[in-house]
Amino acid sequence: MGAEVAPDVGVAALYLEYAHRWFTGHSELYRQWAEGVAASETLPKLIAGLPVPKRQPNLVFAAARFHGCPDEPFPLLEKYLGTHWPAIRRIIMGHATQTNEAGRCATLLPALALVAEQERRPLALIEVGPSAGLCLLPDLYSYSYDGAPVLGTGSPLLRCATTGNPPIPRTLPEIAWRAGVDLNPLDGTDPDTVAWLRALVWPGQEARLEQLDAALATLAALKSGALKGVAGPPLLLAGDLNERVAELVAAAPKQAVPVVMHSAVLAYLDEARRSRFAQTIASVGCRWISNEAFFMDASNQTREGWDANHFTLALDRVPLARTGQHGAQLDWL
Ligand SMILES: C[S@@+](CC[C@H](N)C(=O)[O-])C[C@H]1O[C@@H](n2cnc3c(N)ncnc32)[C@H](O)[C@@H]1O
């Protein structure tokens, strides 16, 4: 084999790692695609032409599917990427993995309800890294924990299995205001953005796709003014969470308790920026709900949680639960 077609070892290893560590058990098609890329003579070389942060399989595969690549076995992906690479490359360069998972509201809800009960005031929700803001609508969805009767009347219905007897509220907490700051806030009513958010859901996870569609429909209804008697659509600012979170806390309505929350976001920050965020939160006067693969301790350092498939739900730095990444599991501590 000549140097021209020698597989890029770094890319091949990355795709193999994703195949085994992330895709196995979660998306059979992505597992096959990632293994196929790793063994391909041509694709690792194509992908190695991307900047390092853009090489990740979930971004490359989402871009291919967004462009129109069908969810078919690997030989088709190989052909498709080879044929349409310039256009797919542009999609990769112009997009990021901003997966927005409304299902996480099922694991955030008990923490939100605890704050509402302790503060006896409505909540001003401030999400850092909200993507399109779907986790800012917890009062507009409905919930069923362990198959119990449904809480709430909205859509989607989020189902969650629990252990440890979590404090499931009897009513949904009142949300007075919704806001967030994201490096790239998404408009969940824009058709192209909707197509991108859908492409980010891995093949084989159709229940998550239905949930996403229902949450986007709720967001659209809220934006159109069709939902009465609830807080309006999220105010989404563009910027870095460290630069703008204090401004949002200050802007929250005074009759509400500001709650800063985030899920699947702090992993994008290095330790110094996470630590700065934790210090800021301590100084602005708000409650703090974190749902990440780790949590921040009293000295503003990262403390590891469980494994790749679970987050730690923490309230004001105190771990409350181990949560499933997409909100379907809640193990109260
Ligand atoms: C994986 S998405 C999670 C979205 C949402 N929190 C959820 O759980 O569905 C991560 C989001 O964090 C945003 N993000 C990453 N780093 C950020 C930063 N420094 N400041 C603000 N937003 C950031 C990304 O743009 C992206 O929209």
The ligand as a MOL file (V3000), in Angstrom:
LIG
                    3D

  0  0  0     0  0            999 V3000
M  V30 BEGIN CTAB
M  V30 COUNTS 27 29 0 0 0
M  V30 BEGIN ATOM
M  V30 1 C -23.9610 18.5860 24.4460 0
M  V30 2 S -24.7720 20.1540 24.3820 0 CHG=1
M  V30 3 C -25.8730 19.9940 25.7760 0
M  V30 4 C -27.1240 20.8290 25.6260 0
M  V30 5 C -28.0860 20.7950 26.8210 0
M  V30 6 N -27.4360 21.2440 28.0140 0
M  V30 7 C -28.6880 19.4250 27.0440 0
M  V30 8 O -28.3700 18.7990 28.0720 0
M  V30 9 O -29.4730 18.9700 26.2180 0 CHG=-1
M  V30 10 C -23.5120 21.2470 25.0240 0
M  V30 11 C -23.8170 22.7220 24.7850 0
M  V30 12 O -22.8810 23.5030 25.5570 0
M  V30 13 C -22.4750 24.6180 24.7920 0
M  V30 14 N -21.2030 25.1130 25.3170 0
M  V30 15 C -20.0140 24.4690 25.3540 0
M  V30 16 N -19.0710 25.2470 25.9210 0
M  V30 17 C -19.6780 26.4150 26.2850 0
M  V30 18 C -19.2370 27.6130 26.8970 0
M  V30 19 N -17.9710 27.7800 27.2570 0
M  V30 20 N -20.1400 28.5980 27.1120 0
M  V30 21 C -21.4310 28.4340 26.7340 0
M  V30 22 N -21.8990 27.3140 26.1220 0
M  V30 23 C -21.0470 26.3180 25.9040 0
M  V30 24 C -22.4150 24.0610 23.3790 0
M  V30 25 O -22.4580 25.0990 22.4230 0
M  V30 26 C -23.6430 23.1620 23.3360 0
M  V30 27 O -24.7850 23.8470 22.8940 0
M  V30 END ATOM
M  V30 BEGIN BOND
M  V30 1 1 1 2
M  V30 2 1 2 3
M  V30 3 1 2 10
M  V30 4 1 3 4
M  V30 5 1 4 5
M  V30 6 1 5 6
M  V30 7 1 5 7
M  V30 8 2 7 8
M  V30 9 1 7 9
M  V30 10 1 10 11
M  V30 11 1 11 12
M  V30 12 1 11 26
M  V30 13 1 12 13
M  V30 14 1 13 14
M  V30 15 1 13 24
M  V30 16 1 14 15
M  V30 17 1 14 23
M  V30 18 2 15 16
M  V30 19 1 16 17
M  V30 20 1 17 18
M  V30 21 2 17 23
M  V30 22 1 18 19
M  V30 23 2 18 20
M  V30 24 1 20 21
M  V30 25 2 21 22
M  V30 26 1 22 23
M  V30 27 1 24 25
M  V30 28 1 24 26
M  V30 29 1 26 27
M  V30 END BOND
M  V30 END CTAB
M  END
